[in-house]
Structure formats: C-alpha cells, structure tokens
C-alpha cells in the first residue's frame, strides 16, 4: 500500500523455507517491511532491545524455546509490540491460550494469505491503544493540574475573603463612631448608604467563606440542637429587619435525636431565612414559619414565608451561582447555590414551591447520621 510505513518485523523462525514463504506472502501483498529472523532465546532478547520491531511473528516450537516464552519476554520488555503466532503445529486450545495471555492473533502456515491483513490489523490496534493510553495519561495529568489549581485558587479566595472581613469590621466600627460624633441629617443618609454597602460586601465575603469551608472541610457529625441553631440564625439576621416586626412561628417535633453537621446546617438556615426576610412583602407584616421533624432515618425542615414569591420562570434558575432573579436582589447570588452544594455534601435534598404575591415554601430532607458520630 502506498504511503504505508515500513515495518520492522522480527521473526522467530528456524526454517529458512518458512521464513522465505512468509516474506514472499508479505511482499506479494505490497507490505513495506524490513525483517530480521532469529531462532534462539538470546537472539530474540537482543533483537527486542536492539532491533525495536514493530511486530513479532513467532513460530511455536523451537529447540529449547517456544512461543509462550517469547510472548512473555515481549510483554515484559516491549508491551506495545504486536505479537502474532505463525505456526503449523499448535492446537486451537494453545492458540486460544496465547490470545488470552496477550498475543494479537494466530495464523496457520497452511493459510498464510491472511497474514498481511493480520499484521496491519494488529499494528493498527496497538497504535489506537497507544493513543488511548497517551490520551488517558494526558487527561490524568491535566486533571491533577486542575485539582492543584483549584486548591490554590480556593486557598487564595478563602484567605483573601477571610482577611478582608477584619478591615470591614473596622470600617463599620469607625462608621458607627462617625454617626455618633456628627448628628448631621445630611450626613445621616450618607452614613446609612455606607453602612448598607459595607454590610452587603461583608455578606458576600461571608458567603464565599461558607462555600470554601464546605468544599475544604470534612463533615463533623454531632447531635443538632435545633432550638439554639434557629435562635442563633435569627440573631445574626436582626440587622435585616431591625425596623420591622417579624412574626416567627417555630414548631419542633424532635421525636429522636438527630445527627448531622451543625455548622453546615447553620449556613443553610442563615441563607434561607435571610431570603425570607429580604424578600418580604412591604404592605404586610412578614411571617416566617419553621417546622422541623426528626425520625431515626431523617429530618425534614420546612420554611414558609409570606413574601413576594418567586416567578415560575425564575424558579429553576435560583440554584445557579451568582444568579439574581429580581431587581430586589442585592446579594451576591450565592445563597441558594451554597445551600445546594452543602446539601449535596450532606446527602440531602431541597425543593422550593412558590406563588407570586403569596409566599414561598422550602422543604429540606436530610439523613440522620447518628451512626456516623460513633465511628
């Protein structure tokens, strides 16, 4: 065949007549090759290393050496070289055994017409296998690089976000001092806008840290104190409803102790409750209901509000990173994304139903990991 690479063929053969017949068949089929013939173990070993063949054609039985031993040497030294058994004395059972042990094909000397096709097929097959190995190696190396880059980026984001919260707290403290020193009505509005901006930035940094912690930290299973968890969540969110009364209805049906990662649950509650407060309806008193029930198998958390609701076309998008669905979205758009990521770590689920102008219901189910906390 034109443009076909010249193959280096190593023949393990002790019959000059058979070697000549094999070469004649290959040339007749216009196979481009250069051949070396050996008939001892030492010669075969030397040829595998020095000749570097593209394909090995092996007779079965030679004095003191056979095809099974040749195949073993070939696999140990050059695992990618195609190995074809070319013999007239081997049984079908032995030939099948050679194929199972790594040979590519076997050809009977009584039917050498199939040999050129077998050689081309074996060489092509090994070439494809080599390309696959190289592709897998390259993919594995790229994945390792990506893992390293992601870890470095995660460490950087966490470090920067964490370090920025300190100066922000100082700015907020100085702002409060400025408000007390200068009771100027004109400056009061500016101070309020500054405070709002600082709080938004702090919320964004907190969410980034929460996301990073969820990705990097191991899960810490312990018994959950639901009452304390809810009280702390509302306490941290007081700034969101400082000027508005918030109707809270909490129903805890703790039939059995529940074990999970309380730190991650605190992040979930904080994000869901902050949404319920931030998206309250302005013309009515905000109401938030929290129902929690536990069993030996799981916990179900239901959070209801009477806020502005979520449009049906927006609902499928709310879990996306940085998604902001309305003009009232002043946060980073990370809240529900983080909630979903944490629930995936905890093997939990979330479902949201909502009606515009009526309110939103969030239902979370989490497995009770009581057995994990004991080892």
Secondary structure as UniProt FT lines:
FT   TURN            2..3
FT   STRAND          7..12
FT   HELIX           16..28
FT   TURN            29..30
FT   STRAND          33..38
FT   HELIX           41..50
FT   STRAND          55..58
FT   STRAND          61..62
FT   TURN            63..64
FT   STRAND          65..66
FT   HELIX           67..77
FT   TURN            79..80
FT   STRAND          82..87
FT   HELIX           92..100
FT   TURN            101..102
FT   STRAND          105..108
FT   HELIX           109..114
FT   HELIX           115..181
FT   HELIX           185..216
FT   STRAND          222..223
FT   HELIX           226..236
FT   HELIX           238..241
FT   TURN            242..243
FT   STRAND          246..254
FT   STRAND          259..260
FT   HELIX           262..278
FT   TURN            282..283
FT   STRAND          286..294
FT   STRAND          298..305
FT   HELIX           312..315
FT   TURN            316..319
FT   TURN            321..322
FT   TURN            327..328
FT   HELIX           335..345
FT   TURN            346..347
FT   STRAND          349..355
FT   TURN            356..358
FT   STRAND          359..367
FT   HELIX           370..374
//
